[in-house]
Amino acid sequence: MTYRIRQTRREDWEKLRELRLVALQDPVAPVAFYEPYEEAVHLTRGEWERRASGREAVTFIGETEAGNWAGMVGAFSRQRVVYVVGVYMRPEHRGTGLARELMRAAIAWADGNEVRLRVHEGNQRAARFYASLGFRPTGDADADPRDPSLHAYELALTELTEDA
């Protein structure tokens, strides 16, 4: 399948809201996102417009030929480090290469700056995917705010693999 990869714009707020809420209800959401659905569903139109505008963070989406949003990857920059967040593919688009395309867009957006992300210890599929791109553990970890006995581990892109 062919996807059009692009950044969201302010006017995309409704589609961004819809995809994010779907992501937060996905069975893997508890180990992929810290934002609870119950909070996100109550965000204002203005908040969604801000998220879609790309001022503080960017969101790359994969759009099908029919204009449907198949997946997304977010990124923001802090002190010359770009953090990848909010990675989500609709189930029917997993394994199609879309995640790799979206990650490439986020890495390109980093423009040579260091790229980091966090992966929950319970999300082994995502950990394998990030490792295939060249991400490696930094040794830093945070406790899961919902269950402090679990952790999210920081990964940094050490060298983009050729098949990434």
N, C-alpha and C positions, 0 to 999 in steps of 0.2 A: 504494500500500500504506500502511496505517496502522500506526504504531509507537507503542508506549508508551515514553516517555523517562523514565528514573529513575536515581537513584544506586544504586550497588551497596551491599550490606550484607555484613557478615562472613559470613553463611551462604551468600552467593553465591560463595564462594571457588572451588569446583570449576568453575563455569561461567566465571568470570573466567580461571582457569588455562587452561581449554580454548580460549577465544577468543584469549587472548594467545599461546598456543603456535601456534595456527593462523596468527595474524598474523605471528609470527616466521618462519614457514616460507613465507609468501607470496613470490612472485617479486620484489615490490618491497621486501621487508624490508630488503635491504642499504642502500637509500637512505632508508628510513623509520624504522628503529629502530637504536639502538646496542647494545641488549641482545642478546647472541647467544642463539639457541635452546638451544645446548649448556649455557649457564648457567641459563637460565630453567627448563628441564625438571628441574633438580635442586633447585629451591627447595623448602623445606619447606612443609607444610600451614600452619604458623604464619605464614610469610612471605606466603603467598597470602591468609590470613585478614586479616593486617595491611593488605595492599594493597586488599582488598575493603571493609574497615571504614570507610574514608573519614577516618581520623584525621589522617594526614599529607598525603594527597592524595585527591581524589575521582575516581571514574570514573563517567561517565554512559554508560548502555547504551541501545540501541534494541532493544526486544523486540517480536517479532511477536505476532499474536493467538494463535498456537499456543504462545507462551512461548519461542521460539527467540531467541537473541541474534544480531542482525544486524550490529551495529557498536558501537564504543565510542570515547569521547574522555576523556582524563584531564586533570586540572588540579591545580595546587598553587600556593600563595601564598608568596612570599618578599619581605619588605620592601615591602609594598603593591603588588607586581606579581604578577599571576596568569599563570602559564606553562601553556600548553596542550601536552599531550604524548600520545603513544600513540594517535594518531588511526588508526582502522582500520575499514573496512567489508568485510564478506564480499563476494566478487566479485559474487554474484547480487543484492546490495543496493546496488551502486554505481550512481549516476545516478538514484536514486529520491527524493532530497531528504533522506535520513536523515542524511548528514554535516552538512548545513546545520542540521537540527533539533538534532543533538547539539552542534554548535558554538554555537548560540544558548543552549543550556542552560549550557554552560561560561561563556559571556560573561555570562549573567545571574547565575551563581554568583559571578563576579568582583565583582558589586555596585558597579560604578562605578570599580573599580581598573583600572589599566592592564593590558591583556592582550597578551601576547607569545607567540611560538612560534618554532621553528626549522624551516627546510625545506632539505633537501639539494638542492644544485644539480642533481643528477640526477633529481629528482622534480618535473618541470615540471607534471604534471597537478595535483599538490597545490599548487604555487605559484600556478597560475591560479585554483584554487578559493579559496585564502586571499585572493588579490587581489580576487576577486568579493565577498568579505565586507567588504572595507575594510582589509585588512592591507597595510602598506607596509614596505619595507626600512628598517631603522634604521642600516645601515652597519656593523653588527657581524657578524662571521663567525667560525666555529671550523673548524679543520681536522678532517676525518673521521679518527677514531682508527685506522681500518683502512687508510686511504689518504690521507696528509697532502697529496697534491696536489689533493684534492677538499675542498669546504667545505659547511658548513651555514650558511645565512644567517638572521639574526634578522629577524623581522617584528613590527611592533606594529600593533595595531588603532587606526587614526587616527580613523575615523568609520565606524560600522556602516552599511553600505549599505542602502537601502530594500528591496532584494530579498533581503537576508540572512536 
